[in-house]
Amino acid sequence: MSLAICIYCDKSGRKNAIFVECAECARLFHRTCMLKHTKMTDREINGFRKNKNYICWSCTLPILNESFWSIPEPLPAPTSPQRAPNFQRRRNDEAIKILSFNARSLKNRKTTADTFALFELHVADICGVNETWLSPEVKSQEFVPRDYVVFRKDRLGGRRAAGGVLLAIRPHLQPKRLPHLEGNAEIVWAAVRAGRLRFLIGSAYRRPNADAVYNAALLRSLEGAARELHNFDGCLLFGDFNLDIKWDMEPPVVGASPAEAFADAFADLSLKQMIKTPTRTTSNTAKILDLFLCDIPALVEDARTVPGVSDHEATVATLAVKATRPICAPKMVPNYQRADWELLKRELERQLRQIRNESEVSSAWENWKSCVFRCVEELVPKKRVGGRRKKRHLWLTKGLVQLIKIRDSLFDDWKIQGTDGARQIYLVARRSTQAAIRSARDEWLWRLGLGSDRSKELWRYISSKAKVPFEAKSFEIDGRTVNAPEIIAEKFSEVFQSNFSRAATFPYLRRGRQATSVTQQLSGLHISPAHVQLLLQRTKSAAAGPDGVPAVLLQRCAQPLSASLCHVFRLSLESGEIPSDWKAAAVTPIYKDGPKDDVNNYRPVKAELHDVIDWPLIDKWTAQLDERSGAHIHAVFLDWSKAFDKVPFDRLLSKLQFYGVLGKVLRWLENFLTGRTQYVKFGGVFSAPAEVLSGVVQGSVLGPLLFNLFVADLPDEINSSFDQYADDTTLHRVVDIPEDADALQEDLDRIFIWCENNGMQLNGRKCHVMDISRARTQLHFEYSIGGVPLEYVDQQRLLGVHISSDLRWSVHTDIVRAKAAQVLGFAARNLHKCTQKVKRVSFLSLVKPILMYGLPAWHPTTQENMTKLEIVQKRALRFIYGRQPPPPQETNIMPVEMHLKYTDLNFFKRCQGGAIDFDARARITERRQLRGDVNNHHARLQPPPTRSVFGQRAFSFRVVKPWNDLPPELKDCTVEEFPKLCKGYLWRVYCDNN
């Protein structure tokens, strides 16, 4: 049986190819060929195929014979049409691709979508961007894909944003910046490695009409690169140089100065210019301003111009050098989004009943995991992940990509023909494409946060723009550059293990007579299924830990899992044994400061504690200074070196015994602390497990509790006032005479001795002392810790609040205002096309917490500071609602002054109701009842006596009048009801006054 042949392509096609048969001549046509060669739509072709009434083009032609009576001869079958030659360049996925373009402001809202599309279509390994117009507070990942290591040089100063250069390199090329070659010039140099070859890469920008100083700095940078060229196998330099040189002529014709000096500098580097078509074209001129220079022209397979995002064209070059991009191997993982949760819950509950019959914790835990994983394997569908490049922008659809390719083909036609008509056709296509791209991104941003999964999608987008990616992929280890993930992970593990305290012998502490409240909590550990279910439902969404159980499974199936897990936990407490999975921890390196290629500049990821600021300390200082305006309070801020990691196990267990923790609880805690392991995850590989030699478990509920118990005896050693929150410790004392300073120094010596006896360590160089006083002259005495003198400071950050030596809040207000304005700018750049609801959520979640963090520990106090905060909030309201925002009562966003009053009242009520363990009325008295008092049920409060305006700004003074003005129903309500009722009352007062 002969195969069916299509008339158009003269081929049979695939085995399941769809044909359409002519009703007259019975010729066959591929459905896809008809779509390609005719103007018929898919719907019309399907209709002809269904009704079998299609008439081909040859059967519709008139029969023009020589005679009306002659018998017509059958028409020959039409020959296959000649295919147009395909000039599309063959794609080599392993070759290094370089993209360079002039952005003329990456922050430009009109061209942001064009920039994203340019990065997406030209999947380059190295990208150079000129005229970025960025400032240091703008994050690179807002405009550059996260899978690049970005080196920036922003132009600082000036009346307006301008200049700036950026170099983005993929991590598999092992980029390393070379700042010593840059100097003051607008150029970024980096070394990359492709296989065994090392290249020197430079991205530069020279502004038009640059002065002699500017040109000299750029030329010095090129001279420095020429001196180090012998250390590399090749050099590549690209960027916008704005030189008067006719590069399309051979040899190039050098024009006005300083073109000749730069041409000589290029010759010293043996660089040859590879771009021969104009990169900036106007109605009158066409010039090659954007260059791509290489010292080995044979390495450049292709160098051409493509449509850019500004008035300059972009340049794209392909090198004859292979550099395979790493792609995660594809694998099948559970697709929990399509899981039948009700069926999964029933099956888990049925299979986990047998766990309650287990009597050993290890076997119970292993059986529990086996049951859970077996149910997931059988009932949860699978999905394929990895193995392909992820799509960065969901709004860049296939239709838009096809439209961009049409624009690029018209651009190539214009470059080949060189006619004004071809250019006008291209410009029309460019404008249409730009409008379609920008409209698609704007529409996607408008829909962001409106779908069923709106919250996750919104915060995933914000996180992709806000979080700094892990950039370093190669590190300097033992004097050599290492990029092997296995070696780097082992080195990180070695560095992190050095934080632990070594085994030492400490004096044994005898058991105390009375247990403290902390040890009573430890001795009374009791677990119920309801408590376990509540904890499972509150599990944070994160990747699976060493046990492999995902967080989404614990959240959604908390009810069927709680009873069996409760049984496992009880077995662990009864026996004092802990499964090995619970004692293994995965550690991720987090960058601190310093060079990013040094493993010592990273810390292991740790769970941090967040709570209400330790504001009673500040209120106490304010009261003392108001009573004695000339007094001096010397506060010493202590810095523990790796406090949570250096707690010795033996010493901690000895203190637990001293406080009365015995029996199975002590045995369980000993097993909980000792025998732990941790491994470092880096680049998809894991280091060998390393033993945890000391420290309390961070991220657990017991970790902070055990640390507080460990340092509980520290205040017994000193006589000065002592305040501590976790590892943030402050020692303070009123100092009037030298004997007071000597007493404070003796306390510091006792703390140092305590650290030596307990295996802890203080970092004397990071410990500071502050003279807190309103006196005109400072009173300084010398203090030291372990022989290291302490440095005096005028301001210090304590638990997120910047304290000044005069206890005024101008410095903290300026810092908070600047940070909030920076975050507001981030939101305005990335969410300006979103709905008002999304903008409002971003302000209340990202900006407002920065402005109001730590209240009422600090207070703007002065009208000047209040105005600074109000300016930021007014800018935010204009960002949300436009230039004419509605009144505050319609936006339901409290003004700054109202929010400050609400915070004071809410905190005072919580202290009154016992929700916060602090006596807020320690300095407040009750005023005697007067005849004019309307409210006889509640005695009016009397503020503490003050000698100055400074004392009137303290919390204990400023909260009295707002509290006295509250109606009785607010004072009588519960702590839980107070916030809502207080907000309603303050809004009513605001509306009445405005």
Secondary structure, DSSP 4 states (H G I P E B T S, - for coil): -PPP--TTT-S---TT--EEE-TTT--EEEHHHHHHHSS--HHHHHHHHHHT----TTTTS----S-TTSPPPPPPPPPPPPPPP--PPPP-TTEEEEEEEE-S-TT-TTTHHHHHHHHHHS--SEEEEE-----TTS-GGGTS-TTSEEEEEPPP-SSS----EEEEE-GGG--EE-GGGTTTSSEEEEEEEETTEEEEEEEEE--TT--HHHHHHHHHHHHHHHHTGGGSSEEEEEEE----EETTSSSPEE-STTHHHHHHHHHHTT-EE---S-SEE-SS-EE--EEEEES-GGGEEEEEEE--SSSS-EEEEEEEEE-PPP-PPPEEEE-GGG--HHHHHHHHHHHGGGGGG--SHHHHHHHHHHHHHHHHHHHS-EEEE-SSPPPS-TT--HHHHHHHHHHHHHHHHHHHH--HHHHHHHHHHHHHHHHHHHHHHHHHHHHTT-STTHHHHHHHHHHHHHSPP-----EEETTEEE--HHHHHHHHHHHHHTTSPPP---PPPPPPSS--HHHHHHHT----HHHHHHHHHT-------TT---HHHHHHTHHHHHHHHHHHHHHHHHH----GGGGEEEE-EEE-SS-TT-GGGEEE--PPP--S--HHHHHHHHHHHHHSTT--EEEEEEEBSSTTT---HHHHHHHHHHTT--HHHHHHHHHHHTT-EEEEEETTEEPPPEE--S---TTSSHHHHHHHHHTTTSGGG--SEEEEETTEEEEEEE-SSHHHHHHHHHHHHHHHHHHHHHT--B-GGG-EEEEE--SSS------EETTEEPEE-SEEEETTEEEETT--SHHHHHHHHHHHHHHHHHHHHHHTTS-HHHHHHHIIIIIHHHHHTTTTSS---SHHHHHHHHHHHHHHHHHHH-SSPPPHHHHT---HHHHHHHHHHHHHHHHHTTSSS--TTSS-EEPPP-TT-S--SSPPEEPPP-SSHHHHTSHHHHTHHHHHTS-HHHHHS-TTTHHHHHHHHHHHHHHHH-
